[in-house]
Structure formats: C-alpha cells, structure tokens
Amino acid sequence: MYAAKSRYLDTKKKYLNFLKKQEVLGEPFFDKLGQLNNFYIPICDFINKKYQSKLKTIVIGLSGGQGSGKTTITEILKLILKTKYKLNTINFSIDDFYKTRKERKKMSKNVHQLFYTRGVPGTHDIKLLKKTFKLILNKKFKTFNIPKFDKSIDDRYPKNKWRKVRKKPNIVIFEGWCVGAEHQKTHQLKKPTNLLEKKFDENLIWRKKVNKELKTRYNKLFNLIDSLIFLKVPSFKYVYKWRLLQEKKLKVSSKGKKTMNKIQVKNFIMYYERITNYMLKNLSQKSDILVTIDKKHRLNKIKFN
C-alpha cells in the first residue's frame, strides 16, 4: 500500500514538472491532476494490464490529427509507465522515418510531383520501419538505432545522430498522424477534398498511390500494433490552428531554424486533410482507446472500446 502511494506521488511530481517545462513553449495546461487521474493513469493501467497478460514487448499505436498533442501525450505516458509501473518504455514517431529529401525528389519525378512533400503514406521508409520493429520484437535483443528526422531542414539526420536503444523495451509507443489509418474505397477518391487535389491531382494518380500504400504496406505495418489510442480532434479546422502552435514550438526548440508561416501551414495541411477526415470517421469506432479533444485543446472524454 505504502509503495503504491509512494510511486503515485513520485509520478505526480515528475508529471507536474514535465508540464511546467512544456508551458514555456505553448499554451497552459488546465486541470492537471484531473487529467493525470482521469486520463493518463487509466490509459497506463490499460497498457500495463495488456503487458502483464502477454509478458512480452507490446506495441501501442497513438494517432491523431496534426497538433492534437501526440508527442506531449506520448512523453507523459512514457513517464508514468516508467515511474508508476516500472515498465521500460521507448517511443518514436512515424515522422522520423520519412524518406530523405533526395528519395522524395526522385519519387516526385517518377510517380507524382506531390510526393516531394513529406507526410502522406508513400513518403515514409517502410522498409526501415519494418526492420526497426523486427529488431525491437526479436526475442534475442541487440542494440540498435532509431532514425531522427529534422523538420526544420526537411531531411533525415545523419546516422551518428540517431537514437541508440540499448535495452529491450517492455512497451513501445509508436505515434504519428496516420498510424492506424485505413484505405478508402476507390469511388471515395474521385471527389477532390480541397484545392490541392483539384489543382494538382486531376487524374487521381497521387490519391490512388497513397491509398494503395495504405491498403498494402502500411496495413501490414499497422498490424504489428497491439492496441491503438486515437486522439479525436473536434474537426479538421482545428488542425490548422494547432499546427501553427506546433510551428511556434519548433521555432523555439530548433533555435531559430526555418519554420513555416501561416500560408505555408495552410497549404501543407491540405496534404493531410483527406486521410485525417477519414480517420475521424472510422477510428472513433475501431480504436481501442478513444480520447476526445475539445475546442480548447483539452482532453475531454475517454472511451475504452
């Protein structure tokens, strides 16, 4: 009883310290202890029970629209899983597995010009992702590196700056805007979602390729996920608002490196709009844990499916 209380107090202290540092970069966090007790600990309790039932490395997928808070929430879950449940937890983003700028440039020439812009399925190095998961899930663990992507220069970091994993994890949190996304039916691709699709993808070449990637290679990858957490934003218009906040944070953390202005962000998120809207419809039902984000960027409701 005393040990459990001590772990909770230690968790609370580390959690509040983490939020304090985050507030310097963005908007304030409200009802901090309410969120800890009503959202984060129940989610971690679910993950812990999942792990205890299998007693082997489990993969938790975490997805949601751009700016929904995936990175911050992932770090909080990791902190609690390590402190309260003593589970060795690693996390990484699908964003770190974007193809290099050189690879995307080649794809833009050979397949479609819109593939030069990172983001959609087809612009990730799935081969490298599968190799990484194989190393993680292998019973005979060996030290390996996880790549890092520098969004301020729109390219992958050199290998000497990749993150080294030296110990086999109990929990892997795999986060990203399209993690767990499903493909659409062909007839659903015909009507353009926005100006980008209407102007630059008249023949549906880009849309069909993205959709095929989701149906095949990404589907196989997402099947490695044991449980999926989906952060549901109120609507796509909030993706724009919160993506601007992300750029503000990036500007601070990258020490003045190149970031996007309002118009650039508006154009950039058009690449994500179709899949994000489809995820808002179907992942609300299909995710294992649904967390609803309200219009003020707060965790509002939680549902265990």
Stockholm file with secondary structure:
# STOCKHOLM 1.0

chainA/1-305         MYAAKSRYLDTKKKYLNFLKKQEVLGEPFFDKLGQLNNFYIPICDFINKKYQSKLKTIVIGLSGGQGSGKTTITEILKLILKTKYKLNTINFSIDDFYKTRKERKKMSKNVHQLFYTRGVPGTHDIKLLKKTFKLILNKKFKTFNIPKFDKSIDDRYPKNKWRKVRKKPNIVIFEGWCVGAEHQKTHQLKKPTNLLEKKFDENLIWRKKVNKELKTRYNKLFNLIDSLIFLKVPSFKYVYKWRLLQEKKLKVSSKGKKTMNKIQVKNFIMYYERITNYMLKNLSQKSDILVTIDKKHRLNKIKFN
#=GR chainA/1-305 SS CHHHHHHHHHHHHHHHHHHHHHHTTSCCCCSHHHHIIIIIHHHHHHHHHHHHHHCSCEEEEEEESTTSSHHHHHHHHHHHHHHTSCCCEEEEEGGGGBCCHHHHHHHHHHTCGGGGSSCSTTSBCHHHHHHHHHHHHCSSCCCEEECCEETTTTEECCGGGSEEECSCCSEEEEECTTTTCCCCCGGGGSSCSSHHHHHHCTTSHHHHHHHHHIIIIIHHHHTTCSEEEEEECSCTHHHHHHHHHHHHHHHHHTTTCCCCCHHHHHHHTHHHHHHHHHHHHHHHHHSSEEEEECTTSCEEEEEEC
#=GC SS_cons         CHHHHHHHHHHHHHHHHHHHHHHTTSCCCCSHHHHIIIIIHHHHHHHHHHHHHHCSCEEEEEEESTTSSHHHHHHHHHHHHHHTSCCCEEEEEGGGGBCCHHHHHHHHHHTCGGGGSSCSTTSBCHHHHHHHHHHHHCSSCCCEEECCEETTTTEECCGGGSEEECSCCSEEEEECTTTTCCCCCGGGGSSCSSHHHHHHCTTSHHHHHHHHHIIIIIHHHHTTCSEEEEEECSCTHHHHHHHHHHHHHHHHHTTTCCCCCHHHHHHHTHHHHHHHHHHHHHHHHHSSEEEEECTTSCEEEEEEC
//
